[in-house]
Amino acid sequence: MQRAVRQEKIVSPFGAPDFVRLWVVGGLANALRWLEVLAASLFTLDATGSGLAVAVVAAGRSLPLIVMGGFAGVLADSLDRQRIVVGGMLLTAASSFVVVALAAAGALQPWHLFVASLVSGTVYGTEMSARRRMVAESVAGPLVARAVALDSLTGSASRVAGPLLGGIAYEWLGLFGAFLGSAVLSLGAAWLALRVRHVQQTRAVSFAGVFADFAEALRVVRATPALIALLGVTVAQNLFGFAYASLMAPVGETVFGVSAAMVGVLAAAEPTGATLGGLALAAWGQPRGRPVWLLIGGAGTFLALMAAIPLAPWFWPCCLLFVAGGFGIALYSNVQTTIALAEAPVAMRSRVMGLITVAVGTWPVGMLVAGWLADRIGPLWALGALGLAGLMWLTGVAAVYLWRTR
């Protein structure tokens, strides 16, 4: 009760120490995730010359999401969320140290990076239902929306820093230096998460109960048109939109012939736009309109601009299209969490957010398709094809939402 009284006097999320710690942990974890994605992609492309091989390694970071995402939400209600976050960062650090040791011994192979990607993806599978849930609980009610928006904005900013640092680190220090820095900073993030004052009522985990809770979350989603649309748009953005990440190394090195550092610039273009868009949303507020239509509009903007990339096959125009598309991602990211918090009952939020993680888990399928297309029609045309397919999917989602709300 005393803690609640103190929080009522806080006028900014940054006045809550626990929010600040969780905010930094999220920013570090996200930046390091993208740093490793780019460094691993560059290493794999140099070792194999195959766009599909690059996609397989990159896809490992999201493959666990579709398997464990829904259950991560149930477990986040049953187990201590702080321990999940701390344990995840320690596991990430251990995995990165193994990659460093293999690189130092000259024994590193792309399949080792795929295994490390699976470990990172497993940790990422707990992000939505554990750390983000803690972010919403770290401040008093009136500040929750601002805390979520700041966390989302930081996620975009860290996706700028991650690829830039990954490209520079790989060019100057090699894979050894990139993953060593990641391992050390992951340990720092674990220490910060350990200092969060977190109180949670947990319950015993039973496998039968996990499946029952998962089924209950599905029933809530089926009965709520906004949540159905939310999952549909999330699938579109990850299956077709964010799959572009696996093509940045082939596009940069194979199509444009730029250095590893400039590949980092290309990979940072979309999150740069997303960060600028997030700042605009923070300054001027969310545009008027139903959140679901804003969500569809944000994702659709990015997919449409991605579909146009083959029409401008030069490095800087390609970067500019990704920057412009990032403004759509800012709107998509900002609305995604707020819809889940507004439409799902309080007791079901972690489980519903776990289902969102499952939708995010379609990302590796898109990456594999992107790599397959890149080897056959070229990376730029693969981007265009994914953008068009995503727009078609969004059209279907919009039609279902209209039918359910008429």
TIMI-141914 format. One record per residue (C-alpha): y, x, z; residue in three letters. Coordinates in steps of 0.02 Angstrom, whole numbers, padded with zeros to 5 digits, always signed. Layout:
YXZALA
...
REM end
This chain:
+00000+00000+00000MET
+00118+00143+00043GLN
+00086+00220-00126ARG
+00128+00057-00214ALA
+00292+00043-00119VAL
+00340+00220-00169ARG
+00301+00186-00351GLN
+00417+00035-00355GLU
+00563+00153-00327LYS
+00516+00263-00476ILE
+00622+00223-00629VAL
+00532+00338-00752SER
+00348+00382-00776PRO
+00398+00564-00756PHE
+00443+00523-00576GLY
+00258+00493-00541ALA
+00171+00662-00515PRO
+00000+00592-00559ASP
+00063+00527-00726PHE
+00139+00698-00765VAL
-00027+00785-00729ARG
-00127+00662-00835LEU
+00005+00672-00971TRP
-00008+00862-00980VAL
-00198+00856-00975VAL
-00199+00734-01121GLY
-00076+00838-01222GLY
-00174+00998-01194LEU
-00343+00919-01231ALA
-00281+00839-01392ASN
-00193+00995-01455ALA
-00345+01103-01420LEU
-00458+00978-01506ARG
-00356+00991-01667TRP
-00336+01179-01650LEU
-00526+01197-01647GLU
-00550+01073-01790VAL
-00439+01174-01907LEU
-00504+01344-01853ALA
-00684+01287-01872ALA
-00646+01209-02042SER
-00566+01369-02107LEU
-00712+01475-02044PHE
-00840+01357-02122THR
-00748+01351-02289LEU
-00738+01541-02293ASP
-00923+01555-02250ALA
-00992+01420-02368THR
-00859+01371-02495GLY
-00918+01190-02478SER
-00806+01042-02439GLY
-00957+00945-02378LEU
-01004+01083-02255ALA
-00826+01081-02187VAL
-00837+00892-02168ALA
-01003+00903-02074VAL
-00933+01026-01947VAL
-00774+00924-01925ALA
-00871+00761-01911ALA
-00967+00827-01761GLY
-00813+00799-01654ARG
-00817+00612-01682SER
-01003+00581-01711LEU
-01039+00549-01525PRO
-00905+00413-01518LEU
-01004+00285-01615ILE
-01158+00318-01508VAL
-01082+00322-01334MET
-00911+00241-01351GLY
-00955+00069-01285GLY
-01058+00139-01143PHE
-00919+00260-01096ALA
-00814+00109-01051GLY
-00951+00040-00938VAL
-00980+00209-00857LEU
-00793+00231-00827ALA
-00801+00075-00718ASP
-00957+00136-00630SER
-00920+00321-00605LEU
-00765+00408-00538ASP
-00646+00424-00686ARG
-00565+00580-00616GLN
-00732+00670-00610ARG
-00766+00616-00789ILE
-00600+00694-00846VAL
-00622+00856-00745VAL
-00803+00875-00797GLY
-00758+00846-00979GLY
-00628+00985-00979MET
-00748+01106-00894LEU
-00883+01065-01022LEU
-00758+01094-01163THR
-00710+01263-01090ALA
-00893+01314-01074ALA
-00928+01266-01255SER
-00778+01364-01318SER
-00829+01518-01217PHE
-01001+01512-01300VAL
-00917+01511-01473VAL
-00809+01659-01418VAL
-00964+01756-01363ALA
-01054+01722-01527LEU
-00901+01771-01628ALA
-00882+01933-01529ALA
-01065+01974-01562ALA
-01046+01940-01749GLY
-01182+01808-01739ALA
-01078+01650-01764LEU
-01139+01527-01896GLN
-01067+01358-01953PRO
-01208+01265-01865TRP
-01151+01339-01700HIS
-00980+01262-01730LEU
-01063+01096-01770PHE
-01150+01098-01599VAL
-00984+01143-01515ALA
-00906+00998-01609SER
-01037+00880-01539LEU
-00995+00938-01362VAL
-00809+00913-01392SER
-00842+00742-01468GLY
-00945+00689-01319THR
-00799+00732-01205VAL
-00677+00643-01322TYR
-00787+00488-01308GLY
-00726+00467-01128THR
-00541+00487-01169GLU
-00496+00305-01203MET
-00589+00228-01055SER
-00563+00366-00926ALA
-00402+00469-00943ARG
-00299+00337-01035ARG
-00353+00205-00909ARG
-00296+00323-00770MET
-00128+00344-00858VAL
-00100+00156-00851ALA
-00148+00156-00667GLU
-00039+00305-00619SER
+00125+00206-00621VAL
+00185+00039-00557ALA
+00170-00116-00668GLY
+00345-00115-00747PRO
+00320+00065-00805LEU
+00146+00045-00881VAL
+00209+00009-01058ALA
+00326+00159-01055ARG
+00190+00272-00985ALA
+00069+00218-01122VAL
+00202+00243-01257ALA
+00244+00417-01192LEU
+00061+00463-01187ASP
+00037+00400-01364SER
+00191+00497-01423LEU
+00125+00655-01341THR
-00040+00629-01429GLY
+00053+00636-01595SER
+00155+00788-01542ALA
-00001+00882-01487SER
-00079+00846-01656ARG
+00068+00940-01730VAL
+00047+01088-01615ALA
-00143+01097-01629GLY
-00159+01126-01818PRO
-00007+01241-01823LEU
-00077+01349-01683LEU
-00251+01338-01758GLY
-00193+01402-01928GLY
-00087+01541-01854ILE
-00221+01593-01728ALA
-00356+01597-01862TYR
-00248+01701-01980GLU
-00194+01826-01847TRP
-00337+01827-01720LEU
-00485+01751-01810GLY
-00600+01620-01738LEU
-00626+01727-01582PHE
-00443+01717-01531GLY
-00424+01532-01574ALA
-00571+01478-01467PHE
-00531+01600-01325LEU
-00360+01521-01305GLY
-00439+01349-01310SER
-00564+01394-01174ALA
-00431+01463-01055VAL
-00314+01314-01078LEU
-00459+01193-01052SER
-00488+01271-00882LEU
-00304+01245-00843GLY
-00317+01062-00893ALA
-00468+01040-00779ALA
-00369+01111-00633TRP
-00225+00990-00665LEU
-00342+00841-00676ALA
-00422+00892-00512LEU
-00252+00877-00426ARG
-00228+00694-00476VAL
-00232+00574-00328ARG
-00353+00445-00391HIS
-00429+00300-00294VAL
-00562+00194-00378GLN
-00695+00073-00322GLN
-00855+00127-00406THR
-01024+00041-00418ARG
-01202+00095-00444ALA
-01255+00122-00624VAL
-01407+00029-00689SER
-01462+00039-00870PHE
-01491-00148-00873ALA
-01315-00176-00807GLY
-01241-00059-00939VAL
-01315-00162-01080PHE
-01261-00325-00996ALA
-01082-00264-00974ASP
-01079-00202-01153PHE
-01136-00373-01214ALA
-01003-00457-01107GLU
-00868-00349-01185ALA
-00929-00400-01358LEU
-00918-00584-01308ARG
-00737-00559-01251VAL
-00693-00477-01417VAL
-00777-00613-01522ARG
-00677-00745-01430ALA
-00510-00655-01454THR
-00442-00645-01633PRO
-00317-00508-01589ALA
-00458-00397-01522LEU
-00564-00429-01677ILE
-00416-00374-01784ALA
-00386-00225-01671LEU
-00564-00162-01695LEU
-00557-00197-01882GLY
-00395-00101-01907VAL
-00459+00042-01798THR
-00613+00055-01909VAL
-00504+00057-02066ALA
-00391+00193-01999GLN
-00534+00305-01943ASN
-00664+00272-02078LEU
-00538+00295-02220PHE
-00373+00359-02150GLY
-00405+00494-02021PHE
-00551+00558-02127ALA
-00416+00655-02220TYR
-00425+00788-02082ALA
-00587+00860-02152SER
-00501+00891-02320LEU
-00352+00992-02261MET
-00437+01162-02275ALA
-00507+01127-02451PRO
-00342+01052-02510VAL
-00240+01198-02441GLY
-00350+01344-02491GLU
-00441+01277-02645THR
-00309+01166-02727VAL
-00144+01247-02674PHE
-00205+01423-02635GLY
-00102+01440-02476VAL
-00135+01545-02320SER
-00223+01485-02162ALA
-00054+01466-02076ALA
+00010+01355-02217MET
-00149+01251-02207VAL
-00096+01222-02027GLY
+00073+01162-02091VAL
-00013+01039-02208LEU
-00127+00977-02069ALA
+00024+00955-01954ALA
+00122+00850-02080ALA
+00053+00678-02034GLU
+00067+00705-01846PRO
+00245+00768-01872THR
+00290+00602-01951GLY
+00196+00512-01813ALA
+00294+00607-01681THR
+00462+00568-01763LEU
+00409+00386-01780GLY
+00358+00382-01598GLY
+00528+00450-01546LEU
+00611+00314-01649ALA
+00504+00181-01565LEU
+00546+00252-01394ALA
+00733+00251-01434ALA
+00749+00083-01523TRP
+00596-00010-01466GLY
+00453-00091-01559GLN
+00500-00194-01713PRO
+00496-00382-01693ARG
+00341-00470-01748GLY
+00164-00507-01693ARG
+00078-00349-01630PRO
-00074-00376-01744VAL
+00035-00380-01900TRP
+00127-00226-01840LEU
-00041-00140-01817LEU
-00096-00188-01993ILE
+00072-00137-02065GLY
+00068+00033-01981GLY
-00108+00075-02040ALA
-00072+00003-02213GLY
+00083+00113-02234THR
-00017+00271-02204PHE
-00163+00219-02316LEU
-00046+00170-02459ALA
+00043+00338-02455LEU
-00123+00430-02444MET
-00181+00336-02598ALA
-00026+00402-02690ALA
-00060+00586-02653ILE
-00152+00623-02818PRO
+00009+00572-02908LEU
+00102+00717-02829ALA
-00020+00864-02833PRO
+00096+00999-02764TRP
+00099+01072-02589PHE
+00268+01015-02522TRP
+00266+00839-02599PRO
+00093+00819-02524CYS
+00163+00870-02354CYS
+00307+00747-02372LEU
+00189+00603-02412LEU
+00090+00641-02256PHE
+00250+00652-02152VAL
+00305+00481-02217ALA
+00133+00409-02183GLY
+00144+00474-02006GLY
+00280+00345-01968PHE
+00149+00211-02001GLY
+00028+00301-01885ILE
+00161+00300-01747ALA
+00171+00110-01756LEU
-00019+00094-01765TYR
-00046+00207-01613SER
+00090+00125-01510ASN
+00026-00051-01537VAL
-00160-00010-01524GLN
-00167+00020-01336THR
-00041-00117-01293THR
-00146-00249-01384ILE
-00301-00195-01288ALA
-00210-00202-01121LEU
-00125-00369-01160ALA
-00275-00462-01233GLU
-00421-00400-01127ALA
-00447-00466-00949PRO
-00409-00333-00818VAL
-00592-00318-00765ALA
-00644-00291-00946MET
-00513-00166-01003ARG
-00617-00008-00989SER
-00761-00091-01079ARG
-00650-00158-01219VAL
-00570+00013-01236MET
-00745+00083-01247GLY
-00776-00031-01396LEU
-00617+00038-01475ILE
-00696+00209-01453THR
-00847+00146-01549VAL
-00730+00093-01690ALA
-00650+00266-01685VAL
-00828+00332-01699GLY
-00835+00278-01881THR
-00726+00431-01913TRP
-00872+00551-01948PRO
-00942+00434-02081VAL
-00775+00440-02171GLY
-00769+00629-02153MET
-00941+00649-02232LEU
-00892+00533-02375VAL
-00730+00631-02395ALA
-00826+00796-02406GLY
-00950+00723-02530TRP
-00809+00656-02639LEU
-00714+00821-02629ALA
-00863+00916-02701ASP
-00873+00791-02846ARG
-00698+00734-02893ILE
-00591+00861-02801GLY
-00503+00851-02632PRO
-00343+00766-02695LEU
-00434+00626-02786TRP
-00547+00605-02635ALA
-00390+00572-02531LEU
-00331+00442-02656GLY
-00500+00354-02661ALA
-00508+00344-02471LEU
-00332+00272-02463GLY
-00373+00134-02588LEU
-00536+00090-02499ALA
-00442+00079-02333GLY
-00314-00041-02406LEU
-00454-00154-02468MET
-00533-00154-02294TRP
-00366-00197-02213LEU
-00347-00344-02332THR
-00512-00412-02269GLY
-00459-00388-02086VAL
-00296-00482-02118ALA
-00391-00626-02201ALA
-00510-00643-02053VAL
-00365-00641-01929TYR
-00273-00777-02026LEU
-00431-00883-02030TRP
-00463-00864-01843ARG
-00284-00906-01793THR
-00246-01049-01911ARG
REM end
